[in-house]
Amino acid sequence: MTEWISTREAAQRLGVKRTTLYTYVSRQLLTRRRSGGESLFDRAEIDALASTRHHPGSPLGVLPMRSVRSSVSEVREGELFLRGVPLADLADEPLAEVVELVLGTAPGVVVSVPAHLSALPLHRRLPALAQWAGSQGERVESAAAAGIAKGLLAAAPVALGEVADPDRPIPDATFAAVAGRPGDPHEVATLNTALVALVDHGLAASVVAARVAASARASAYDCLVAGYAALSGQLHGGIGPSALAVLRDGPPVDPSSPISPVPGFGHWRHPEGDPRADAILARLALVDGSAPALARLDEIAARTDRQPNIDGALAALIVTCDLPDAAGEVFFQVGRTVGLAAHIAEESTEDPLRWRATDPDV
């Protein structure tokens, strides 16, 4: 079945102006059809033409520019979908089942945990484990990222300090590793929901970094390391300490300013409220001792006119369960490993990405 794409996307994939597309049509190099007053192009023809075009100074067969298409997740009308299933329907499902939904049934690759990881801070251990595992044995193609991710997920609690137990669910073992104690059923259920909510959220910085590495045909492990590196940024998975500071000390001096960010509150893709935070906080409300943190979230939300986002929800989880400040980034890494792997495998089937700079003075 022919897949028709817009003029804008066709031009991006070829790295040309729109007028050039019509030149290709007149030369019978491309097929065009009209629908609703818009010109549409055959994606297969566009990709075939892109693979044969060569720009002076660029490698042969490398696509100058293209848009990124993904079926891993989607935000539609403020709601998050994973593989087409609403987060609301997945939030209370076991993480293992969501992993199978997103990554498929590929078996996990066994990943051993070296002793030296115990000397690293908690939030550095999973990225270091991926890098170490990728340096052992033969290179693993990015198309095999699903099995690598499952292996890393199974090994993550051990890297964080727990004794290996293949029969113990990952949320249970991860909570115990980070907290230094077993979690009660409601605490573990809340973390399970958080990890599910963290699986993917579209083309975030970590996903773009991982997909660029996959586009360059880096190994599956190296692609994940690239994603973890971007995830550590203070505007991404590393925002946890800032969100905790807001929860503990209050918002900035001028929280009412629409351009003043309040870490842990508000999200441009979810103006009516972050569904990931809603799912986590609904579970957290069942945890003993959660009332003060939830009340604090409500107070700040009222003062700032911004609803808690997933970072604020993770901060409330950390405060309620008396977890280390680094726990937020650790949970982000564990959950997002699934989405990163799905994007890496997906990107491995695409033509290579190429970035195009624009002159800021133009």
SERO-4910 file (N, C-alpha, C, O; in steps of 0.05 Angstrom, whole numbers):
BEGIN
 pado doro    nc1    nc2    nc3   cac1   cac2   cac3    cc1    cc2    cc3    oc1    oc2    oc3
  Met    A     17    -24      0      0      0      0     18     25      0     37     27     15
  Thr    A     11     44    -17     27     68    -20     22     86      5     -1     90     13
  Glu    A     44     96     16     42    115     38     48    143     27     70    148     17
  Trp    A     28    161     30     31    188     19     39    207     42     28    206     64
  Ile    A     59    224     36     68    243     56     65    271     46     63    275     22
  Ser    A     66    290     64     62    318     56     85    329     41    107    318     41
  Thr    A     80    352     28    102    366     13    124    373     32    148    370     25
  Arg    A    117    383     56    138    391     75    156    368     83    180    371     83
  Glu    A    144    345     89    160    322     97    177    312     74    200    304     78
  Ala    A    165    311     50    180    302     27    205    319     22    226    309     16
  Ala    A    201    346     24    223    364     20    245    360     42    269    361     36
  Gln    A    236    356     67    255    351     88    271    326     84    295    325     88
  Arg    A    258    305     75    271    279     72    292    281     49    313    267     50
  Leu    A    286    298     29    305    301      7    325    323     12    346    325     -1
  Gly    A    319    341     31    337    364     36    336    384     14    356    396      7
  Val    A    312    388      2    309    407    -20    286    426    -15    271    422      4
  Lys    A    284    447    -32    261    465    -30    237    452    -42    239    434    -58
  Arg    A    214    463    -35    189    452    -46    188    455    -77    178    437    -91
  Thr    A    198    477    -87    198    481   -116    214    459   -130    207    451   -153
  Thr    A    235    449   -117    251    428   -129    235    402   -132    238    387   -151
  Leu    A    217    397   -112    199    374   -114    183    374   -140    181    354   -154
  Tyr    A    172    397   -146    155    399   -170    172    396   -196    162    387   -216
  Thr    A    198    404   -194    216    399   -217    219    369   -221    219    359   -243
  Tyr    A    222    354   -198    224    325   -200    199    312   -212    200    293   -226
  Val    A    176    324   -205    151    314   -216    150    318   -246    142    300   -261
  Ser    A    158    342   -255    158    348   -284    177    330   -299    173    325   -323
  Arg    A    198    320   -285    217    302   -298    209    273   -295    224    255   -303
  Gln    A    186    269   -283    175    242   -279    192    225   -260    193    201   -262
  Leu    A    206    239   -242    222    225   -221    205    219   -197    212    202   -181
  Leu    A    183    234   -193    166    231   -171    137    231   -180    130    243   -200
  Thr    A    120    218   -164     91    218   -168     78    237   -148     85    236   -124
  Arg    A     60    253   -157     46    271   -139     16    267   -142      6    262   -164
  Arg    A      2    269   -120    -27    270   -121    -38    292   -104    -24    301    -85
  Arg    A    -62    302   -110    -74    323    -95    -96    312    -77   -111    294    -84
  Ser    A    -97    322    -52   -117    314    -33   -123    337    -14   -105    347      0
  Gly    A   -148    346    -14   -155    368      3   -140    394     -2   -135    409     16
  Gly    A   -133    398    -27   -118    422    -34    -88    421    -28    -74    441    -31
  Glu    A    -78    397    -20    -50    394    -14    -37    373    -32    -50    354    -39
  Ser    A    -12    378    -39      3    359    -55     15    337    -37     26    344    -16
  Leu    A     12    312    -45     23    290    -29     42    274    -47     38    273    -72
  Phe    A     62    262    -34     82    247    -49     85    219    -38     81    214    -14
  Asp    A     93    200    -56     97    172    -48    123    170    -32    144    176    -42
  Arg    A    120    161     -7    144    160     11    165    142      0    189    148      1
  Ala    A    157    119    -11    176    100    -22    193    113    -45    217    108    -47
  Glu    A    179    129    -62    193    142    -84    212    163    -73    235    166    -82
  Ile    A    203    178    -52    221    198    -40    246    185    -28    268    195    -33
  Asp    A    242    164    -13    265    151     -1    284    138    -21    308    139    -18
  Ala    A    272    127    -43    289    116    -64    306    138    -78    329    134    -83
  Leu    A    293    161    -83    307    183    -95    329    193    -77    351    200    -85
  Ala    A    322    195    -51    341    205    -31    366    188    -30    388    198    -27
  Ser    A    362    162    -32    385    144    -30    404    145    -54    427    136    -52
  Thr    A    394    156    -76    411    158   -100    423    186   -105    441    189   -121
  Arg    A    412    206    -90    422    233    -94    448    237    -79    452    226    -57
  His    A    466    252    -90    492    257    -78    499    286    -79    499    299   -100
  His    A    505    297    -56    513    325    -55    544    327    -53    556    311    -39
  Pro    A    556    346    -66    585    348    -65    595    350    -36    585    366    -20
  Gly    A    614    333    -30    625    333     -3    611    316     17    620    312     40
  Ser    A    588    304      9    573    286     27    578    257     20    582    251     -4
  Pro    A    576    239     39    581    210     33    559    200     14    536    209     16
  Leu    A    566    182     -2    547    169    -20    526    154     -4    532    141     15
  Gly    A    501    156    -13    480    140     -1    470    150     26    455    136     39
  Val    A    479    173     35    470    184     61    449    205     56    453    224     40
  Leu    A    426    202     69    404    220     65    410    248     76    418    250    100
  Pro    A    408    269     60    415    296     70    398    305     94    408    317    112
  Met    A    372    299     94    354    308    115    329    292    114    318    287     92
  Arg    A    318    285    136    292    272    137    279    277    164    292    282    184
  Ser    A    253    274    164    238    275    189    239    248    203    244    228    190
  Val    A    233    248    229    233    223    244    204    214    249    188    229    258
  Arg    A    199    190    241    172    178    245    175    155    265    194    140    264
  Ser    A    156    153    283    158    132    304    130    122    312    111    136    312
  Ser    A    130     96    318    105     83    328    108     75    357     91     61    367
  Val    A    130     84    370    134     76    398    114     89    416    102     75    432
  Ser    A    111    115    414     92    129    431     81    153    416     91    161    395
  Glu    A     59    164    427     47    187    415     32    203    437     20    191    454
  Val    A     33    229    435     17    246    453     -5    258    435      1    272    416
  Arg    A    -29    252    442    -52    261    426    -73    273    445    -83    260    462
  Glu    A    -79    299    440    -98    313    456    -91    311    486   -109    307    503
  Gly    A    -65    313    492    -56    313    519    -53    285    532    -44    283    554
  Glu    A    -61    264    517    -60    237    528    -36    222    516    -30    225    492
  Leu    A    -22    206    532      1    191    523     -7    163    516    -22    149    530
  Phe    A      2    154    492     -3    126    483     24    112    479     42    124    468
  Leu    A     26     87    488     49     70    483     40     48    464     23     32    471
  Arg    A     52     48    441     44     28    420     14     29    415      1      8    411
  Gly    A      3     53    416    -25     57    411    -44     52    434    -68     55    431
  Val    A    -33     44    457    -50     38    481    -48     62    500    -25     70    506
  Pro    A    -70     73    510    -69     96    528    -54     88    554    -57     66    564
  Leu    A    -38    107    564    -24    103    589    -44     96    611    -37     80    629
  Ala    A    -67    108    611    -87    103    631    -94     73    633   -101     64    655
  Asp    A    -92     59    611    -98     30    611    -74     13    618    -77    -11    623
  Leu    A    -51     26    619    -26     11    625    -14     17    652      3      2    662
  Ala    A    -23     39    665     -9     49    688     -8     29    711     12     29    726
  Asp    A    -28     11    713    -28     -8    735    -20    -36    726    -21    -55    742
  Glu    A    -12    -39    701     -3    -65    691     26    -70    700     41    -51    704
  Pro    A     34    -95    704     61   -101    712     81    -90    691     76    -92    667
  Leu    A    103    -79    700    123    -68    682    131    -89    661    135    -82    638
  Ala    A    134   -114    669    143   -135    651    124   -137    627    134   -142    604
  Glu    A     98   -134    631     80   -136    609     82   -112    590     79   -115    566
  Val    A     86    -89    601     90    -65    585    116    -67    569    117    -58    546
  Val    A    137    -78    581    162    -82    566    157   -100    542    167    -95    520
  Glu    A    141   -121    545    135   -139    523    118   -124    501    123   -129    478
  Leu    A    100   -107    510     84    -92    491    102    -74    474     99    -73    449
  Val    A    121    -60    487    137    -40    472    160    -53    457    166    -45    435
  Leu    A    172    -74    469    197    -85    457    192   -112    443    209   -121    428
  Gly    A    169   -124    446    164   -150    434    174   -173    451    182   -169    475
  Thr    A    175   -196    440    182   -220    455    211   -229    453    217   -251    461
  Ala    A    228   -212    442    256   -220    440    267   -227    468    262   -212    487
  Pro    A    282   -248    470    294   -256    497    315   -236    506    328   -224    489
  Gly    A    317   -233    532    337   -215    542    365   -227    541    369   -251    543
  Val    A    385   -210    537    413   -218    536    423   -217    565    419   -197    579
  Val    A    437   -238    573    447   -238    601    470   -217    603    489   -217    588
  Val    A    467   -200    623    487   -179    628    498   -183    656    483   -182    676
  Ser    A    523   -188    658    536   -191    685    544   -164    695    549   -145    680
  Val    A    544   -162    722    550   -136    735    577   -137    748    581   -153    766
  Pro    A    596   -120    739    623   -120    751    623   -107    778    606    -89    784
  Ala    A    640   -116    795    641   -107    823    647    -77    825    638    -64    844
  His    A    663    -66    806    671    -39    809    649    -18    807    652      5    814
  Leu    A    625    -26    797    603     -8    795    593      2    822    582     23    825
  Ser    A    598    -14    843    588     -7    870    602     18    881    592     30    900
  Ala    A    624     26    869    638     50    877    626     76    865    633     98    873
  Leu    A    608     73    846    597     95    832    571    105    845    558     90    859
  Pro    A    564    131    842    539    141    851    516    125    838    519    115    816
  Leu    A    493    123    852    471    107    841    463    115    813    458     97    796
  His    A    462    141    808    451    150    782    472    146    759    466    152    736
  Arg    A    496    137    766    516    132    745    519    102    738    533     95    719
  Arg    A    506     85    753    512     57    751    500     44    726    513     28    712
  Leu    A    475     50    719    463     37    695    477     46    670    483     29    653
  Pro    A    483     72    666    498     80    642    526     67    641    535     58    620
  Ala    A    539     65    665    565     52    666    563     23    660    581     11    647
  Leu    A    542     10    669    538    -19    663    534    -23    633    546    -42    622
  Ala    A    518     -6    620    515     -8    591    541     -5    576    547    -20    557
  Gln    A    557     15    585    582     19    571    601     -4    576    615    -13    557
  Trp    A    602    -14    600    620    -37    606    611    -62    591    628    -75    579
  Ala    A    585    -68    591    575    -91    577    581    -90    547    586   -110    534
  Gly    A    579    -65    536    584    -62    508    613    -66    500    619    -70    477
  Ser    A    631    -65    520    659    -68    514    668    -98    516    691   -104    511
  Gln    A    649   -115    524    655   -143    527    644   -159    503    622   -153    493
  Gly    A    660   -177    492    650   -194    471    647   -179    444    660   -158    440
  Glu    A    631   -190    427    628   -179    400    608   -156    399    591   -153    417
  Arg    A    610   -141    378    592   -118    374    564   -128    370    559   -148    356
  Val    A    544   -114    382    516   -120    379    503    -99    362    504    -75    369
  Glu    A    490   -107    340    478    -88    322    454    -74    336    442    -85    355
  Ser    A    449    -49    328    428    -34    340    401    -46    337    383    -42    353
  Ala    A    397    -62    316    371    -76    312    365    -95    335    342   -102    339
  Ala    A    385   -104    350    381   -122    372    378   -108    399    382   -120    420
  Ala    A    371    -83    398    370    -67    423    349    -77    443    353    -73    467
  Ala    A    328    -90    434    307    -99    452    319   -120    472    314   -118    496
  Gly    A    333   -139    462    345   -159    479    365   -148    498    367   -156    521
  Ile    A    381   -128    489    401   -115    506    387   -100    528    395   -101    551
  Ala    A    365    -85    521    350    -70    542    339    -88    563    340    -82    587
  Lys    A    328   -111    555    316   -129    574    338   -140    593    333   -144    617
  Gly    A    362   -145    582    384   -155    598    393   -134    618    399   -140    641
  Leu    A    394   -109    609    402    -87    627    381    -82    649    388    -77    672
  Leu    A    355    -85    642    334    -82    662    336   -103    684    333    -97    708
  Ala    A    342   -127    675    344   -149    695    368   -145    713    368   -153    736
  Ala    A    390   -133    702    414   -130    717    414   -104    733    431   -101    751
  Ala    A    396    -85    727    397    -59    740    395    -61    771    411    -47    784
  Pro    A    377    -77    783    376    -78    812    402    -88    824    410    -79    846
  Val    A    415   -106    811    441   -117    820    462    -94    819    477    -91    838
  Ala    A    462    -79    797    481    -57    795    475    -36    817    494    -22    825
  Leu    A    450    -34    826    443    -14    846    447    -25    874    443    -10    894
  Gly    A    455    -51    877    461    -61    903    446    -84    913    451    -93    936
  Glu    A    426    -94    898    411   -117    907    423   -144    899    439   -144    880
  Val    A    416   -165    913    425   -192    906    409   -201    882    384   -197    882
  Ala    A    421   -214    863    407   -224    839    385   -243    847    389   -262    862
  Asp    A    362   -239    835    339   -257    839    321   -255    814    305   -237    812
  Pro    A    325   -274    795    311   -272    770    280   -273    772    266   -265    754
  Asp    A    270   -283    795    241   -286    799    229   -261    812    204   -259    814
  Arg    A    245   -242    820    235   -218    833    228   -197    813    245   -191    796
  Pro    A    204   -186    813    197   -165    793    216   -141    795    226   -134    817
  Ile    A    222   -129    773    241   -107    772    233    -83    789    250    -73    803
  Pro    A    208    -75    790    201    -52    808    206    -59    837    216    -42    852
  Asp    A    200    -83    846    205    -91    873    234    -90    880    242    -79    900
  Ala    A    251   -103    862    280   -104    867    292    -76    865    311    -70    880
  Thr    A    283    -60    847    294    -33    843    288    -15    867    305      0    877
  Phe    A    263    -17    877    257     -1    901    275     -9    924    285      8    938
  Ala    A    278    -35    929    294    -44    952    323    -35    948    336    -27    968
  Ala    A    333    -36    924    361    -28    919    365      1    925    385      9    937
  Val    A    346     18    916    349     47    919    343     56    948    357     73    959
  Ala    A    323     44    960    314     52    987    331     39   1009    333     50   1031
  Gly    A    344     17   1003    359      3   1024    341    -13   1042    349    -21   1064
  Arg    A    317    -18   1033    297    -33   1049    276    -43   1029    272    -32   1008
  Pro    A    262    -65   1036    240    -74   1019    217    -53   1019    212    -41   1040
  Gly    A    204    -50    997    182    -32    996    156    -46   1003    154    -70    999
  Asp    A    137    -32   1015    111    -45   1020     96    -46    994    104    -33    974
  Pro    A     74    -61    993     60    -65    967     52    -39    953     53    -37    929
  His    A     43    -19    968     34      6    956     58     22    945     56     34    924
  Glu    A     81     21    959    105     35    950    115     22    924    121     36    905
  Val    A    115     -4    923    125    -18    899    105    -14    876    114    -10    853
  Ala    A     79    -14    882     60     -9    861     63     19    849     60     23    825
  Thr    A     69     38    866     73     66    857     98     67    839     97     80    818
  Leu    A    119     54    847    143     54    830    137     39    803    147     48    782
  Asn    A    122     17    804    115      3    779    101     23    760    108     24    736
  Thr    A     82     38    771     68     57    754     87     79    743     85     87    720
  Ala    A    105     88    760    124    108    752    142     98    729    146    112    710
  Leu    A    151     73    732    169     62    711    154     59    685    165     63    663
  Val    A    129     51    686    112     49    662    109     76    649    111     79    625
  Ala    A    103     96    666     98    123    656    124    135    644    122    153    627
  Leu    A    147    126    652    172    136    643    182    122    618    203    130    607
  Val    A    169    102    608    178     86    586    185    103    561    206    100    550
  Asp    A    167    120    554    172    137    530    154    161    530    132    161    541
  His    A    163    182    517    147    207    515    154    221    489    159    246    489
  Gly    A    156    206    467    162    219    442    191    225    438    209    213    451
  Leu    A    196    244    421    224    251    413    237    269    433    245    292    426
  Ala    A    240    260    458    254    275    478    284    275    471    293    260    454
  Ala    A    300    291    485    328    294    478    343    267    479    360    262    462
  Ser    A    337    251    499    350    225    501    344    207    478    361    192    468
  Val    A    319    208    469    311    191    446    325    201    421    334    184    405
  Val    A    326    227    417    339    238    393    369    229    393    380    221    373
  Ala    A    382    232    416    410    224    418    414    195    411    432    188    397
  Ala    A    397    178    422    399    149    417    394    143    388    407    126    376
  Arg    A    374    156    376    368    151    348    390    161    329    395    149    309
  Val    A    402    183    336    425    193    320    447    173    320    459    167    300
  Ala    A    453    162    344    474    141    346    466    117    330    483    105    316
  Ala    A    441    109    331    432     86    315    433     91    285    440     74    270
  Ser    A    427    116    278    429    124    250    457    122    239    462    116    216
  Ala    A    477    127    257    505    125    250    515     96    251    538     90    247
  Arg    A    495     78    258    501     49    260    520     42    282    538     25    279
  Ala    A    517     57    305    532     49    329    520     24    340    498     15    332
  Ser    A    534     11    358    524    -14    370    501     -8    388    496     15    396
  Ala    A    485    -28    395    462    -25    411    469    -13    439    456      5    449
  Tyr    A    491    -23    450    500    -12    476    508     17    474    500     33    491
  Asp    A    523     24    453    531     52    450    508     71    445    508     94    454
  Cys    A    488     61    431    464     77    427    450     83    453    441    106    458
  Leu    A    448     63    471    436     67    497    452     86    514    441    104    527
  Val    A    479     84    512    496    102    527    492    131    518    491    149    534
  Ala    A    489    134    492    483    161    481    457    172    493    455    196    500
  Gly    A    437    155    494    411    163    506    414    170    535    403    190    544
  Tyr    A    428    154    550    432    160    579    447    186    583    441    201    602
  Ala    A    466    192    565    482    217    568    463    241    566    465    259    582
  Ala    A    446    241    546    427    263    543    407    263    566    399    285    575
  Leu    A    399    240    575    380    238    597    390    251    623    374    260    639
  Ser    A    416    251    626    428    262    651    426    293    652    432    304    673
  Gly    A    418    305    630    417    334    630    398    346    650    378    333    657
  Gln    A    404    369    660    388    382    681    361    392    671    344    399    687
  Leu    A    357    391    645    331    397    634    316    372    626    295    374    613
  His    A    326    349    633    314    324    625    313    306    650    301    314    670
  Gly    A    324    282    649    322    264    671    337    273    696    331    264    718
  Gly    A    356    292    692    371    302    715    359    326    728    372    340    744
  Ile    A    333    331    722    320    354    734    310    348    763    301    366    777
  Gly    A    312    323    771    302    315    797    309    333    821    292    341    836
  Pro    A    335    339    825    342    356    848    328    383    847    321    394    868
  Ser    A    324    395    824    310    421    822    281    418    829    270    435    843
  Ala    A    268    396    820    241    391    828    238    386    858    218    395    870
  Leu    A    257    372    869    257    367    898    260    393    913    247    397    934
  Ala    A    277    411    904    280    436    917    255    453    917    248    466    937
  Val    A    240    452    895    214    466    894    195    454    914    180    469    928
  Leu    A    194    427    915    175    414    933    182    420    962    164    424    979
  Arg    A    207    421    968    216    426    996    216    455   1004    209    462   1027
  Asp    A    225    472    986    230    500    993    211    520    980    210    543    988
  Gly    A    194    511    962    176    529    949    186    537    921    209    533    915
  Pro    A    168    549    905    175    557    878    192    582    877    197    594    898
  Pro    A    202    590    854    219    614    851    204    639    860    181    639    867
  Val    A    219    661    860    209    687    870    184    695    855    165    705    867
  Asp    A    184    691    828    161    700    812    148    677    798    150    674    774
  Pro    A    135    659    813    123    635    801    100    640    783     92    623    768
  Ser    A     88    664    784     65    670    767     73    678    739     55    679    721
  Ser    A     98    684    734    107    691    707    103    668    688    113    646    693
  Pro    A     89    672    665     85    650    647    110    640    633    111    618    622
  Ile    A    132    656    634    156    647    621    177    637    642    199    628    634
  Ser    A    170    638    667    188    629    688    182    599    693    161    593    703
  Pro    A    201    581    687    197    553    692    196    547    722    211    559    738
  Val    A    180    528    729    179    518    757    184    488    755    166    472    749
  Pro    A    209    479    762    215    451    759    195    433    774    189    438    798
  Gly    A    185    413    760    166    395    772    137    403    767    118    389    775
  Phe    A    133    426    753    105    435    749    102    446    720    120    460    710
  Gly    A     80    439    707     74    448    681     89    433    659    111    424    663
  His    A     76    429    636     88    416    613     74    425    588     49    424    586
  Trp    A     90    435    569     78    447    545     61    427    529     43    436    515
  Arg    A     67    402    531     52    382    516     26    373    531      9    360    520
  His    A     25    381    556      2    373    572     -9    398    588     -7    399    612
  Pro    A    -20    417    574    -29    441    587    -51    436    608    -55    452    626
  Glu    A    -66    415    605    -87    408    624    -78    390    646    -94    382    663
  Gly    A    -52    383    646    -42    365    666    -28    341    654    -37    330    634
  Asp    A     -6    333    666     11    311    656     -2    284    664     -4    279    688
  Pro    A    -11    268    644    -24    243    651     -5    224    666    -14    206    681
  Arg    A     21    227    661     40    210    675     41    216    705     41    198    722
  Ala    A     40    242    711     39    250    739     13    241    752     13    232    775
  Asp    A     -9    244    738    -35    236    749    -35    207    756    -45    200    778
  Ala    A    -23    190    739    -23    161    745     -6    155    769    -14    139    786
  Ile    A     17    168    771     35    163    794     23    173    820     23    159    840
  Leu    A     12    197    820      1    209    844    -24    194    854    -29    193    878
  Ala    A    -39    182    835    -63    166    844    -54    142    860    -66    134    879
  Arg    A    -31    130    851    -20    107    866     -7    116    892    -10    103    913
  Leu    A      7    139    891     22    149    914      2    155    937      9    153    960
  Ala    A    -22    164    930    -42    171    950    -48    147    969    -58    152    991
  Leu    A    -43    123    960    -48     99    976    -25     92    994    -28     74   1011
  Val    A     -3    106    992     21    101   1009     18    115   1035     12    139   1036
  Asp    A     23    101   1057     22    114   1083     42    138   1084     65    135   1075
  Gly    A     33    160   1095     50    183   1098     53    201   1074     69    219   1074
  Ser    A     36    196   1053     38    212   1028     24    238   1030     28    256   1013
  Ala    A      6    242   1049    -11    265   1050      4    292   1050     -3    310   1036
  Pro    A     26    295   1067     40    320   1066     52    328   1039     49    350   1030
  Ala    A     64    308   1025     76    314    999     55    321    979     58    339    962
  Leu    A     32    307    980     10    312    961     -2    340    966     -9    354    947
  Ala    A     -5    346    991    -15    373    998      4    395    989     -5    416    980
  Arg    A     29    390    992     49    409    983     48    413    953     50    436    943
  Leu    A     44    392    938     41    394    909     17    411    902     18    429    885
  Asp    A     -6    406    916    -30    421    910    -26    451    917    -35    468    902
  Glu    A    -12    456    938     -6    484    946     10    499    925      3    521    917
  Ile    A     31    486    916     48    499    896     34    501    869     37    522    855
  Ala    A     18    481    862      2    483    837    -17    507    838    -21    520    818
  Ala    A    -29    511    861    -48    534    864    -33    561    862    -43    580    850
  Arg    A     -9    562    873      7    587    873     18    593    845     20    616    837
  Thr    A     25    572    830     38    576    804     20    574    781     27    581    758
  Asp    A     -5    564    785    -24    558    764    -12    538    744    -17    540    720
  Arg    A      3    519    754     15    498    738     10    471    752     15    470    777
  Gln    A      2    451    738     -3    425    750     24    410    752     42    414    737
  Pro    A     26    392    772     50    376    774     55    360    749     37    348    737
  Asn    A     80    359    740     88    341    718    101    317    729    102    313    753
  Ile    A    112    300    712    123    275    722    147    279    740    151    263    758
  Asp    A    162    301    737    184    307    755    174    314    783    186    306    803
  Gly    A    152    329    784    140    335    810    129    310    823    132    307    848
  Ala    A    117    292    808    107    267    819    129    250    830    127    238    851
  Leu    A    152    248    815    175    233    825    186    245    850    194    231    869
  Ala    A    186    272    851    196    285    876    179    278    899    189    273    921
  Ala    A    152    277    895    134    270    917    138    241    926    137    235    950
  Leu    A    144    223    907    150    195    913    175    193    930    176    178    949
  Ile    A    195    209    922    221    208    937    218    218    965    228    206    984
  Val    A    203    240    968    199    252    995    183    233   1012    189    228   1036
  Thr    A    161    222   1001    143    205   1017    157    180   1026    154    171   1049
  Cys    A    173    168   1009    186    142   1015    214    145   1026    228    125   1030
  Asp    A    222    170   1030    249    176   1042    271    162   1025    288    148   1036
  Leu    A    270    168    999    290    157    981    312    177    976    309    200    981
  Pro    A    335    168    966    357    186    960    349    205    938    332    199    921
  Asp    A    360    229    938    353    249    918    359    239    890    345    248    871
  Ala    A    378    222    886    385    212    860    365    192    849    367    183    826
  Ala    A    346    184    866    327    162    858    312    170    833    306    153    816
  Gly    A    304    196    830    289    204    807    303    198    781    291    188    762
  Glu    A    329    204    779    343    199    755    347    169    750    346    160    727
  Val    A    351    154    772    353    125    769    327    113    758    328     97    739
  Phe    A    305    122    768    279    112    758    275    119    729    265    104    713
  Phe    A    283    144    723    281    153    695    297    135    677    288    127    655
  Gln    A    322    129    685    339    111    669    327     84    665    326     73    642
  Val    A    317     72    686    306     45    685    281     45    666    280     28    648
  Gly    A    262     63    671    239     63    654    244     70    625    234     57    607
  Arg    A    261     90    621    266    100    594    283     81    578    285     83    553
  Thr    A    297     62    591    313     42    576    295     28    556    304     21    534
  Val    A    271     23    563    252      9    546    246     25    521    249     15    498
  Gly    A    239     50    525    233     67    502    257     72    484    255     73    460
  Leu    A    280     77    497    304     82    481    310     58    463    316     61    440
  Ala    A    308     34    474    313     10    458    294      7    435    302      0    413
  Ala    A    269     14    440    249     12    418    255     32    396    253     25    372
  His    A    264     56    403    271     76    383    296     68    368    299     72    344
  Ile    A    315     57    383    341     48    370    335     27    349    345     28    327
  Ala    A    319      7    357    313    -14    338    297     -3    314    302    -11    291
  Glu    A    279     15    319    263     27    297    281     43    279    279     41    254
  Glu    A    300     59    290    318     75    274    336     58    257    345     67    235
  Ser    A    343     34    266    361     17    251    350      9    224    365      0    207
  Thr    A    324     11    220    312      3    195    309     27    176    300     24    153
  Glu    A    316     51    185    313     75    169    338     83    155    360     73    161
  Asp    A    336    101    135    359    112    122    374    130    142    361    140    161
  Pro    A    400    133    139    415    149    159    405    178    160    397    190    140
  Leu    A    406    188    184    398    216    189    421    235    182    444    228    185
  Arg    A    414    258    172    433    279    168    421    305    178    398    311    172
  Trp    A    437    321    193    428    346    203    436    368    184    458    367    172
  Arg    A    420    389    181    426    411    163    426    437    179    406    444    192
  Ala    A    449    451    179    451    476    194    437    498    177    436    497    153
  Thr    A    427    518    192    417    542    178    432    566    187    442    567    210
  Asp    A    435    585    169    450    610    175    433    627    194    412    635    186
  Pro    A    442    633    218    426    649    237    421    677    227    403    691    237
  Asp    A    437    686    207    433    714    197    413    716    175    406    737    166
  Val    A    404    692    165    386    692    143    357    696    153    338    697    137
***
